[in-house]
Amino acid sequence: MYKIIIGIMLNFFGWGTAMSQTPTLTPAQLKEHRSKHGGVFIDVRTPQEYASGHVKGCIHIDALSKDFDKAVGKLDKNQTYYVYCAAGGRSENAVDRMIKLGFTKAYNVGGFSSLKGDYPVE
């Protein structure tokens, strides 16, 4: 109950907006955005998770890898990227890191399970 009241107060006074500013797209927003702008999926799950299935044609860069920033840094910063993981937490962190590296069109699109029905997987 207290968390709800605190959350309402933070948003009422405008303090809650700084909590998470990661660009995020819902599945419906992703479909529309991708149809207008194209873009590439990035799977930031572990190699084992990636091997169990992933969006066809995606780029795989493990967000938990110590070389994540270096690998991402090799990508075109002007390209549009849709970043996903298993549930959305690692992809949110990955997008935040990408933004710090100078990417302006990186979006957290959540978990792989929400993409499987709409995009070809392999």
C-alpha beads as a LAMMPS data file, in Angstrom:
LAMMPS data file: protein, C-alpha beads

122 atoms
121 bonds

1 atom types
1 bond types

-500.0 500.0 xlo xhi
-500.0 500.0 ylo yhi
-500.0 500.0 zlo zhi

Masses

1 110.0

Atoms # bond

1 1 1 0.000 0.000 0.000
2 1 1 2.776 2.434 0.922
3 1 1 4.569 1.744 -2.375
4 1 1 1.434 2.730 -4.282
5 1 1 1.052 5.964 -2.318
6 1 1 4.731 6.841 -2.764
7 1 1 4.511 6.074 -6.506
8 1 1 1.464 8.320 -6.869
9 1 1 3.209 11.131 -4.992
10 1 1 6.378 10.803 -7.083
11 1 1 4.394 11.014 -10.306
12 1 1 2.181 13.824 -8.999
13 1 1 5.179 16.011 -8.214
14 1 1 6.990 15.011 -11.415
15 1 1 9.743 13.155 -9.620
16 1 1 8.743 9.734 -10.963
17 1 1 9.583 10.564 -14.573
18 1 1 13.322 10.243 -13.935
19 1 1 12.984 6.673 -12.680
20 1 1 13.231 5.037 -16.106
21 1 1 13.687 6.895 -19.340
22 1 1 14.686 3.895 -21.420
23 1 1 12.941 4.041 -24.814
24 1 1 10.510 1.128 -24.696
25 1 1 8.021 -0.181 -27.241
26 1 1 5.039 -2.433 -26.548
27 1 1 4.426 -5.268 -29.044
28 1 1 1.829 -3.152 -30.869
29 1 1 4.115 -0.104 -30.959
30 1 1 6.976 -2.291 -32.183
31 1 1 4.957 -3.538 -35.169
32 1 1 4.031 -0.007 -36.185
33 1 1 7.508 1.434 -35.579
34 1 1 9.219 -1.371 -37.463
35 1 1 6.883 -1.035 -40.450
36 1 1 7.785 2.666 -40.703
37 1 1 11.478 2.618 -39.777
38 1 1 12.768 -0.920 -40.327
39 1 1 15.540 -1.927 -37.971
40 1 1 17.429 -4.866 -36.545
41 1 1 16.693 -7.043 -33.522
42 1 1 19.428 -7.560 -30.939
43 1 1 19.129 -10.571 -28.639
44 1 1 21.023 -9.866 -25.397
45 1 1 20.364 -13.221 -23.721
46 1 1 23.041 -15.763 -22.843
47 1 1 24.391 -18.084 -25.552
48 1 1 22.321 -20.951 -24.085
49 1 1 19.114 -18.906 -24.224
50 1 1 19.919 -17.738 -27.758
51 1 1 20.533 -21.338 -28.883
52 1 1 17.086 -22.351 -27.625
53 1 1 15.463 -20.009 -30.187
54 1 1 15.726 -16.408 -31.325
55 1 1 14.244 -13.935 -33.809
56 1 1 15.463 -14.881 -37.268
57 1 1 18.234 -12.600 -38.504
58 1 1 18.870 -10.953 -35.148
59 1 1 22.261 -9.945 -33.818
60 1 1 23.348 -11.799 -30.686
61 1 1 25.335 -9.893 -28.063
62 1 1 25.184 -11.271 -24.525
63 1 1 24.396 -8.373 -22.165
64 1 1 26.206 -10.194 -19.369
65 1 1 29.423 -10.456 -21.374
66 1 1 32.344 -8.289 -20.289
67 1 1 32.759 -7.395 -23.985
68 1 1 29.195 -6.111 -24.440
69 1 1 30.143 -2.432 -24.828
70 1 1 32.962 -3.276 -27.242
71 1 1 30.710 -5.495 -29.391
72 1 1 27.886 -2.951 -29.436
73 1 1 30.370 -0.198 -30.223
74 1 1 31.091 -1.881 -33.564
75 1 1 27.467 -1.412 -34.682
76 1 1 26.210 1.487 -36.804
77 1 1 24.983 4.134 -34.350
78 1 1 22.550 5.491 -36.977
79 1 1 20.697 2.165 -37.369
80 1 1 17.468 1.381 -35.503
81 1 1 17.769 -1.463 -32.973
82 1 1 15.076 -3.420 -31.142
83 1 1 16.654 -5.051 -28.102
84 1 1 15.135 -8.045 -26.310
85 1 1 16.049 -10.578 -23.635
86 1 1 13.988 -13.138 -21.711
87 1 1 11.734 -10.755 -19.791
88 1 1 12.866 -7.168 -20.426
89 1 1 15.306 -6.369 -17.613
90 1 1 18.576 -7.097 -19.385
91 1 1 17.322 -5.451 -22.564
92 1 1 16.440 -2.295 -20.621
93 1 1 19.960 -2.201 -19.182
94 1 1 21.459 -2.916 -22.623
95 1 1 19.518 -0.039 -24.233
96 1 1 20.634 2.314 -21.455
97 1 1 24.243 1.305 -22.118
98 1 1 23.771 1.758 -25.875
99 1 1 22.425 5.271 -25.345
100 1 1 25.490 6.129 -23.249
101 1 1 27.602 4.907 -26.180
102 1 1 25.852 7.326 -28.560
103 1 1 22.985 5.283 -30.032
104 1 1 19.832 7.332 -30.591
105 1 1 17.496 4.711 -32.059
106 1 1 17.682 1.796 -29.612
107 1 1 14.474 0.466 -28.060
108 1 1 13.731 -2.062 -25.342
109 1 1 11.084 -4.409 -26.722
110 1 1 10.924 -6.732 -23.727
111 1 1 10.998 -10.502 -23.691
112 1 1 11.485 -13.071 -26.419
113 1 1 8.176 -14.771 -25.620
114 1 1 6.251 -11.639 -26.664
115 1 1 7.987 -11.650 -30.075
116 1 1 7.659 -15.338 -31.016
117 1 1 4.126 -15.097 -32.349
118 1 1 4.750 -12.085 -34.582
119 1 1 8.264 -12.616 -35.952
120 1 1 9.949 -15.641 -37.534
121 1 1 12.186 -17.531 -35.130
122 1 1 14.944 -20.056 -35.598

Bonds

1 1 1 2
2 1 2 3
3 1 3 4
4 1 4 5
5 1 5 6
6 1 6 7
7 1 7 8
8 1 8 9
9 1 9 10
10 1 10 11
11 1 11 12
12 1 12 13
13 1 13 14
14 1 14 15
15 1 15 16
16 1 16 17
17 1 17 18
18 1 18 19
19 1 19 20
20 1 20 21
21 1 21 22
22 1 22 23
23 1 23 24
24 1 24 25
25 1 25 26
26 1 26 27
27 1 27 28
28 1 28 29
29 1 29 30
30 1 30 31
31 1 31 32
32 1 32 33
33 1 33 34
34 1 34 35
35 1 35 36
36 1 36 37
37 1 37 38
38 1 38 39
39 1 39 40
40 1 40 41
41 1 41 42
42 1 42 43
43 1 43 44
44 1 44 45
45 1 45 46
46 1 46 47
47 1 47 48
48 1 48 49
49 1 49 50
50 1 50 51
51 1 51 52
52 1 52 53
53 1 53 54
54 1 54 55
55 1 55 56
56 1 56 57
57 1 57 58
58 1 58 59
59 1 59 60
60 1 60 61
61 1 61 62
62 1 62 63
63 1 63 64
64 1 64 65
65 1 65 66
66 1 66 67
67 1 67 68
68 1 68 69
69 1 69 70
70 1 70 71
71 1 71 72
72 1 72 73
73 1 73 74
74 1 74 75
75 1 75 76
76 1 76 77
77 1 77 78
78 1 78 79
79 1 79 80
80 1 80 81
81 1 81 82
82 1 82 83
83 1 83 84
84 1 84 85
85 1 85 86
86 1 86 87
87 1 87 88
88 1 88 89
89 1 89 90
90 1 90 91
91 1 91 92
92 1 92 93
93 1 93 94
94 1 94 95
95 1 95 96
96 1 96 97
97 1 97 98
98 1 98 99
99 1 99 100
100 1 100 101
101 1 101 102
102 1 102 103
103 1 103 104
104 1 104 105
105 1 105 106
106 1 106 107
107 1 107 108
108 1 108 109
109 1 109 110
110 1 110 111
111 1 111 112
112 1 112 113
113 1 113 114
114 1 114 115
115 1 115 116
116 1 116 117
117 1 117 118
118 1 118 119
119 1 119 120
120 1 120 121
121 1 121 122
